[in-house]
Amino acid sequence: MSQHAKTPSGFRNDINGLRAWAVVAVILYHFGVPGIGGGFVGVDVFFVISGFLMTGIVVGGLAREGGFSVWSFYMARARRILPALLVLCLVLLTLGWWLLLPLDYKMLGKHALAALTFLSNITFQREAGYFDAASHEKWLLHTWSLAVEWQFYMLLPLVLLGVWKLRPSRQALTAVMVAGLLGSLAWSIVLTPRMPTSAFYLLPTRAWEMLAGGLVYLLAHRLVLTARQRMALELAGFGLVMGAIVGFDASSEWPGWRALVPVLGAVLVLLAARSNTFWTGHRVAQWLGTRSYSLYLWHWPIVVATVYAQWQDEPLAMAGGLLLTLLLGHLSYHWVETPARQQLVKLRGGWGAAALVCGAVVVAAPGALAQWKQGLPGRFSPKVELVSQEALNRNPRHKNCHPASGVASPSCMFGGDRLRAILLGDSHADAVVSALAAAAPQQGDGVMEWSYTGCPTLFGVLPAPHRTLAAESQCGRFLDWAKDKLVDVPKDVPLVIVNRTSLYAMGHNEAGAKDLNTPLVYFTQPSDVASPAFLAEFAQRLTDTACQLAKARPVYLVRPFPEMGVNVPHTARAMVVRGQREEVSISLAAYHQRHDFVWAAQDVARDQCGVKILDPLPYLCWDGRCHGTKDGRPLYYDDNHLSEFGNKLLVPMFALVFEPLPI
């Protein structure tokens, strides 16, 4: 969040104090402090403040006799935002050289470039959701909001200046901003449930929050309020903000209509314009407010560091992280923000811009190098780097052979050209196709992959209403395609079915999963929970599908693979770095608790129509546990997909597919 600016009416303590509440909410939320489930709304409050202040600067400049300078506006924003951001990126890239493994360092380099070009919101939108577990591995994730603000800063003066030239009046500016607010808000409400990640990160669905602040600046002078009315507005505003902080959480669709709550709260506080109150005027609020930008910048890397070291659940680590945030925020404000702003404003002509550009180039260079050179391997022992690299050790033909759109499969052949088996399923099938091919007995034997993203092999399956990916909505058509294509396949070619079956019935089981016990599919009636009735229907569909396919050819059902619940390469990496010798694993009891209903349905299919069962547990589980690593090396490339190294443990299991069937 960018540091405060002075409005034409002078510095406002209430805005500075409101900024303190916003940054504290964000920091406490990210550190996992209980009771702050909606602390992320602090960013929405910041957006409102930014819109108010920036609109004030632009409109004030337009109304002055000397006119408004777009270049001066941009330079003022750059002087406030860039110096502290440059120092943060430089510190992270320097420490990362010593501490981050190649994959992590490559990602940091990519994200540093995105942050310094103010495109990080677009970068993160393409990678994953803000509330996903993977977000805690991204050291510069929080710069998405700086990118949104910067993009707003770039457009706002151009739009307002254009309107002013056509019709120089506050009424015209107000009309344009109202239209922009309504359009952006409507788009946010429509897009949030359909494409939540895009709605969260991108400017078109966030601009209304800043425009709301801008409209406060344009319209507030029309309100004549008594002291009591101002007090009531401030109280109501903080009530809405606090209600959002306590009432919302990571499961709340955001921003959408829910963001109206903290935005309206911030608007009311700005309208109240009360200085030196209990809420905003005390020394603590003012101290935090003046340092809010630096506090915001430094808190998130500290949060990620605790996750990287697997200390995120340690109360002492939380307390230490909060104290370190205050210290680094204070030092950044005094040693970077303030002196840089004071010195840069003294530089005449284009020297200030040149200094900022040179600084950005100097910091961006190592980031670009880290990305270009694949994280600069060779800085750690081969064993440590091997653990990290397993995250990339997946089906090398994944992009070409495992579709995420359309209806048909590319029908890739693995091994030889002589068709000996067909592998049908979802991404778990794609993860083990090379193992099935490796099990083929003769040179020239090959297997064909028919896999599809997020698509269980269950005839009649439909995506749950909250799933809106194109591939998921096409799953039924893909299965119909596969069924039709099988008619032309010789009947002695066996069909091997591999799915992450339990996921579709009971939701994800990764740490922090939002849809735990929430079905991802349905057949006749959507269900919010994996009830006994839903699981019974699910199991029946599994059995019926297998038996229908088994009428024409041998069918092999693979038992569910163990799901580790944590990213195996990342967790194993942390263990190796800390010198721990434990293996990533789950208990057999935990495995069976999640997957026994699938086993039962598969057993019914075996008993009713003679399908064959392939069990991976003898190869992945021993000593009462199912293992995600073997001799320290990950068997998975994430938390549930076997890597190319791990899937080779299943070659003996898949060899049964090619054995002659008893007559």
C-alpha positions, -999 to 999 in steps of 0.1 A, spaced: 0 0 0 15 33 -10 24 58 16 0 87 24 -2 119 3 -14 153 15 -47 164 2 -52 200 -7 -68 206 27 -37 193 44 -26 162 63 -55 142 78 -49 123 110 -80 103 105 -68 89 72 -34 80 87 -52 63 116 -75 44 92 -45 32 73 -31 18 106 -62 -2 112 -60 -16 77 -24 -26 78 -27 -42 113 -57 -62 100 -37 -75 70 -6 -83 91 -25 -102 119 -45 -121 93 -14 -133 74 3 -143 106 -27 -165 114 -38 -146 146 -71 -162 157 -103 -141 152 -89 -121 123 -103 -144 96 -112 -115 73 -81 -94 79 -75 -94 41 -102 -67 39 -75 -42 50 -64 -42 14 -99 -30 3 -97 -2 29 -63 8 15 -78 9 -20 -105 33 -8 -79 56 8 -57 55 -23 -87 65 -45 -96 94 -22 -60 108 -20 -52 103 -57 -84 119 -69 -78 148 -46 -43 153 -60 -55 151 -96 -87 172 -92 -68 198 -71 -42 201 -99 -68 204 -126 -85 233 -107 -53 252 -101 -43 280 -125 -10 263 -134 -27 232 -145 -21 195 -138 11 177 -148 7 140 -154 45 135 -154 48 152 -120 20 130 -107 37 98 -119 70 109 -105 55 116 -71 39 81 -70 72 65 -81 92 84 -54 69 71 -27 65 35 -39 97 24 -57 126 30 -32 113 8 -4 101 -18 -30 136 -19 -46 153 -24 -12 129 -52 -4 135 -70 -37 172 -65 -34 173 -79 1 152 -110 -8 173 -117 -39 205 -114 -19 193 -137 9 177 -160 -16 211 -167 -32 222 -182 1 189 -198 13 166 -207 -16 169 -238 -38 169 -233 -75 132 -237 -81 124 -213 -53 150 -188 -64 138 -190 -100 103 -182 -88 116 -153 -67 134 -139 -97 102 -141 -118 81 -124 -91 107 -97 -85 105 -87 -121 68 -87 -120 68 -66 -88 92 -40 -102 72 -37 -134 39 -35 -115 25 -65 -133 25 -89 -103 -13 -90 -100 -14 -104 -136 14 -129 -129 -2 -142 -97 -36 -144 -114 -22 -168 -139 -5 -190 -112 -30 -197 -84 -55 -181 -60 -46 -158 -32 -60 -181 -6 -44 -213 -20 -18 -231 1 8 -224 -26 5 -187 -20 26 -190 12 56 -200 -10 56 -167 -29 78 -141 -12 63 -112 -32 27 -122 -34 16 -91 -15 29 -68 -43 -2 -77 -63 -20 -48 -45 8 -24 -54 4 -34 -90 -34 -28 -89 -28 6 -73 -1 15 -98 -23 6 -128 -50 27 -113 -26 56 -108 -15 53 -145 -51 55 -158 -68 79 -134 -51 112 -143 -54 104 -180 -91 98 -178 -98 128 -155 -76 150 -176 -95 140 -208 -129 146 -192 -117 180 -179 -106 191 -213 -140 182 -228 -160 196 -199 -140 213 -171 -164 207 -141 -166 186 -110 -200 174 -122 -185 158 -153 -157 142 -133 -183 128 -109 -205 114 -136 -176 96 -152 -164 82 -119 -199 70 -109 -202 52 -143 -168 36 -138 -177 25 -102 -210 10 -112 -195 -9 -142 -165 -22 -122 -187 -32 -92 -212 -50 -115 -183 -68 -132 -168 -78 -99 -201 -92 -86 -206 -112 -119 -171 -125 -122 -163 -133 -85 -183 -166 -84 -173 -176 -119 -136 -167 -120 -126 -159 -85 -89 -156 -90 -93 -131 -119 -118 -111 -99 -95 -110 -69 -63 -98 -87 -73 -77 -117 -79 -40 -119 -113 -40 -137 -129 -58 -107 -110 -37 -81 -112 -2 -96 -146 5 -80 -131 4 -46 -107 32 -55 -133 50 -74 -155 49 -42 -127 68 -24 -124 92 -53 -162 100 -52 -159 107 -15 -134 135 -23 -156 149 -51 -189 148 -31 -179 153 6 -180 190 4 -217 189 -3 -224 173 30 -230 196 60 -227 174 91 -230 182 128 -204 169 152 -228 142 164 -235 131 128 -198 128 121 -193 107 152 -221 84 141 -206 80 106 -172 72 120 -187 47 145 -207 30 117 -178 30 94 -155 13 119 -183 -11 128 -185 -22 91 -147 -26 88 -144 -45 121 -174 -66 112 -158 -75 79 -125 -84 96 -143 -107 120 -171 -119 99 -154 -129 66 -127 -155 61 -108 -172 33 -139 -192 22 -157 -160 14 -160 -153 -23 -140 -121 -28 -143 -93 -37 -178 -94 -52 -207 -79 -33 -191 -88 1 -164 -62 -4 -191 -35 -2 -190 -40 36 -154 -28 43 -155 -3 13 -186 13 27 -170 13 61 -139 31 49 -161 56 29 -181 65 60 -149 71 80 -136 93 53 -169 112 52 -168 117 90 -134 134 87 -129 134 125 -93 141 137 -78 130 170 -105 105 179 -103 73 199 -102 53 167 -75 72 147 -59 100 167 -38 82 193 0 79 190 0 42 182 -24 46 153 -4 75 139 29 57 143 16 26 125 -1 47 99 30 66 88 49 34 85 20 14 70 36 10 36 69 -3 49 51 -25 74 30 -40 46 61 -46 24 81 -64 51 55 -85 69 47 -109 41 83 -121 34 85 -128 72 53 -148 70 67 -168 41 100 -174 60 81 -190 89 63 -213 64 96 -220 46 111 -231 79 78 -249 89 74 -227 120 40 -213 110 22 -231 138 47 -220 165 34 -192 188 69 -179 194 76 -177 157 43 -157 153 53 -133 180 88 -130 168 76 -124 132 52 -96 144 80 -79 163 104 -82 134 78 -67 111 75 -36 134 113 -33 135 119 -37 97 89 -14 89 103 13 112 138 10 98 125 10 62 104 41 69 133 60 84 162 47 64 146 42 30 112 58 24 118 92 40 153 100 29 147 86 -7 117 108 -11 135 139 2 165 134 -20 147 124 -51 125 155 -50 156 177 -50 168 162 -84 157 185 -113 148 176 -148 148 139 -155 175 130 -130 150 117 -105 134 94 -130 168 83 -142 179 74 -106 147 53 -101 151 36 -135 188 28 -127 179 14 -93 152 -8 -109 176 -21 -135 202 -29 -109 177 -49 -88 159 -65 -117 191 -78 -132 197 -106 -106 160 -114 -108 162 -118 -145 194 -139 -142 177 -162 -116 148 -168 -139 169 -172 -171 194 -196 -154 167 -218 -138 174 -206 -103 212 -208 -106 217 -245 -96 249 -256 -80 247 -235 -49 237 -265 -27 246 -301 -24 234 -324 -52 211 -343 -28 194 -311 -17 189 -299 -52 176 -333 -64 149 -331 -38 138 -297 -50 140 -307 -87 115 -335 -81 87 -309 -83 95 -307 -121 99 -345 -126 65 -351 -142 52 -365 -174 73 -345 -200 44 -348 -225 18 -335 -200 9 -303 -219 4 -321 -252 -13 -353 -239 -34 -342 -210 -60 -318 -223 -77 -291 -202 -102 -281 -228 -121 -295 -258 -137 -329 -258 -114 -354 -274 -80 -367 -262 -49 -364 -283 -45 -402 -279 -8 -401 -272 11 -433 -275 38 -441 -249 65 -468 -254 62 -485 -288 36 -481 -316 19 -515 -310 -12 -508 -289 -12 -531 -258 -33 -511 -233 -54 -479 -229 -50 -458 -198 -82 -438 -190 -86 -413 -162 -77 -378 -149 -44 -362 -139 -35 -392 -118 -36 -413 -149 -14 -388 -167 11 -390 -138 16 -428 -142 13 -434 -179 51 -438 -183 51 -465 -156 24 -485 -174 43 -482 -207 75 -493 -189 57 -524 -177 49 -536 -213 68 -569 -218 81 -565 -254 99 -538 -273 75 -521 -296 46 -525 -271 29 -492 -263 0 -478 -243 -24 -450 -252 -33 -422 -228 -68 -409 -226 -68 -386 -196 -87 -353 -190 -82 -326 -164 -106 -329 -134 -126 -357 -150 -134 -389 -130 -144 -420 -150 -180 -420 -140 -207 -420 -166 -233 -393 -160 -210 -372 -139 -217 -334 -137 -195 -307 -121 -207 -293 -88 -222 -258 -92 -191 -241 -77 -168 -257 -103 -167 -236 -134 -136 -246 -153 -142 -254 -190 -126 -288 -187 -148 -298 -158 -179 -288 -176 -169 -309 -206 -160 -341 -186 -193 -359 -195 -187 -352 -232 -151 -365 -230 -163 -397 -214 -189 -401 -242 -161 -396 -267 -140 -423 -250 -169 -447 -249 -175 -443 -286 -138 -446 -295 -135 -479 -275 -159 -495 -300 -131 -494 -326 -104 -508 -303 -97 -545 -304 -115 -562 -275 -83 -579 -263 -67 -545 -255 -72 -540 -218 -85 -507 -203 -67 -494 -171 -86 -468 -151 -68 -444 -128 -85 -415 -110 -81 -394 -79 -116 -408 -71 -120 -397 -35 -113 -361 -44 -145 -359 -64 -166 -373 -36 -151 -356 -6 -131 -326 -18 -95 -318 -13 -75 -329 17 -45 -306 14 -36 -284 44 -59 -254 45 -83 -269 19 -116 -248 17 -137 -276 2 -130 -303 28 -159 -328 27 -175 -309 -2 -182 -330 -33 -168 -317 -65 -193 -336 -87 -229 -348 -86 -252 -371 -107 -289 -364 -99 -288 -337 -72 -259 -314 -61 -248 -320 -25 -230 -296 -2 -215 -324 19 -204 -360 13 -234 -375 30 -240 -413 32 -267 -410 5 -244 -391 -18 -215 -415 -13 -238 -445 -19 -249 -430 -52 -213 -421 -61 -202 -457 -53 -230 -471 -74 -220 -450 -104 -184 -461 -100 -194 -498 -100 -219 -494 -129 -193 -475 -151 -167 -502 -145 -191 -530 -153 -204 -513 -184 -169 -509 -197 -160 -545 -187 -187 -560 -210 -164 -554 -240 -128 -559 -227 -106 -566 -197 -109 -536 -172 -84 -529 -145 -93 -505 -116 -64 -490 -98 -69 -483 -61 -65 -447 -51 -30 -434 -46 -21 -421 -12 -25 -383 -9 1 -367 13 -18 -336 22 14 -315 19 36 -306 -11 61 -334 -9 91 -318 -26 88 -286 -7 83 -304 26 112 -328 20 134 -299 9 128 -281 42 136 -313 61 168 -318 42 179 -282 47 172 -285 85 190 -319 86 159 -339 96 159 -375 87 121 -382 88 102 -392 57 71 -375 44 43 -400 50 7 -406 62 -6 -435 83 -23 -464 67 -53 -457 89 -55 -422 75 -54 -436 40 -82 -461 46 -103 -435 63 -104 -414 32 -105 -442 5 -123 -472 19 -156 -463 3 -138 -464 -31 -123 -498 -23 -157 -511 -15 -172 -499 -48 -143 -513 -67 -147 -546 -49 -183 -548 -59 -173 -542 -95 -148 -570 -92 -174 -594 -77 -202 -585 -101 -185 -582 -135 -150 -595 -131 -129 -563 -133 -94 -567 -120 -80 -547 -91 -45 -532 -91 -33 -522 -56 -4 -496 -53 -1 -499 -16 24 -528 -14 47 -505 -34 41 -472 -17 33 -482 19 54 -501 44 58 -502 81 22 -491 86 27 -459 66 23 -447 31 54 -428 20 58 -396 0 96 -400 0 120 -429 -4 155 -425 9 149 -387 11 138 -384 -25 102 -374 -32 79 -399 -49 54 -371 -57 58 -339 -77 32 -322 -55 10 -335 -27 -9 -362 -46 6 -368 -81 34 -394 -84 65 -381 -101 83 -399 -129 106 -413 -102 78 -424 -79 56 -439 -105 83 -464 -115 78 -481 -82 44 -493 -97 59 -510 -128 56 -544 -111 19 -537 -104 12 -526 -140 30 -557 -153 -1 -576 -143 -20 -559 -170 0 -576 -197 0 -611 -182 -22 -636 -201 -57 -639 -186 -68 -674 -174 -90 -692 -199 
